[in-house]
């Protein structure tokens, strides 16, 4: 199957599962506004890269990607919760996300906070209740996922990001550390969860995580570049926000050309990781696509 067809298949499966896992039931009519707000952000689009990585690594190690529906949906919900909270006035104060009003602009700040909260815990319910994965797999997935989200993961990365805005001495090592936590953790754990779903060995899981961290760093550097070179229409969110918020990025440190070169080199390192794994053609094409993306 060609890359674009497989990618579309993964996306379609992701969309159908997100609708299924957060469907409004008769017993939840009192919570309709909350569930509507959750679905508003969940269904706003996006690249769905994290669930795609879960599926791709499951298949790379011989598993059926459909067995990974729960962790793949879980990671997209957690990513969406982080975007809802990032957009809030107390954080990045962005009024648009993916070309439409941010959750707090559409539903109010209080409901957006609660929608994000709900999307941060529903993933663990979904994984716990899954009928396909073994108990051992579910415990392992919950363990790695919770660590990737928490104080030493994505949320910890957001703290570093906020504190960096108040500093004028941010250097590359600090920036890499922040990106590893804020972006890399969720991408790396997506790869790891796919491996767990397929029963991969610990060495393969380690290689997959290393690939994920490198992919996440390159992904974020490209985001830095697009914030300067793209348009609001292309990105679906305001551009130039990094400069407005006094954020140090690879672009502010080195300029666009050198930042692109660093992203190229890190992508090559990620591709080298894939060479250690079998059945990697889809993942190689995905990696190249993310490096060359325009939004």
Buried (B, 14 or more C-beta within 10 A) or exposed (E): EEBEEBBEBBBEBBBEBBEEBBEBEEEEEEBEEBBBBBBBBBBBEBBBBBBBBBBBBBBBBEBEBBBBBBBBBBBBBBBBBBBBBBBBEEBBBBEBBBBBBBBBBBBEEEBBBBBBBBBBEBBBEBBBEBEEBEEEBBEBBBEBBBEBBEEEBBBBBBEBBBEBEEEEEBEEEBBBBBBBBBBBBBBBBBBBBBBBBBEBEEEBBBBBBBBBBBBBBBBBBBBBBBBBEBEEEEBBBBBEBBEEBEBBBBBBBBEEEEBBEBBEEBBEBBBEBBEEBEEBEBBBBBBBBBBEBEE
